[in-house]
Amino acid sequence: MSYYRLYFMDPRSGHIDRFAEFEAPDDRQASALAREHVGEYPLELWCERRKVHRIEAAARPVRCPSIS
């Protein structure tokens, strides 16, 4: 098992807002766990000093006004 950190990046400043720590057997499974946290923050997955993956924030749905 390897130790991973998932960083939640502030979408405005690009700085780390918070992080979560977990263990996973490999990068593939760690990336799958990270994807469960996709939301309004971009994510960066790291294994020690190695950046494994960056996941962009989920796109916000665009609301169109209804036309009568």
Sequence and secondary structure as in RCSB ss.txt:
>XXXX:A:sequence
MSYYRLYFMDPRSGHIDRFAEFEAPDDRQASALAREHVGEYPLELWCERRKVHRIEAAARPVRCPSIS
>XXXX:A:secstr
 EEEEEEEE TTT SEEEEEEEEESSHHHHHHHHHTT SSS EEEEETTEEEEEE             
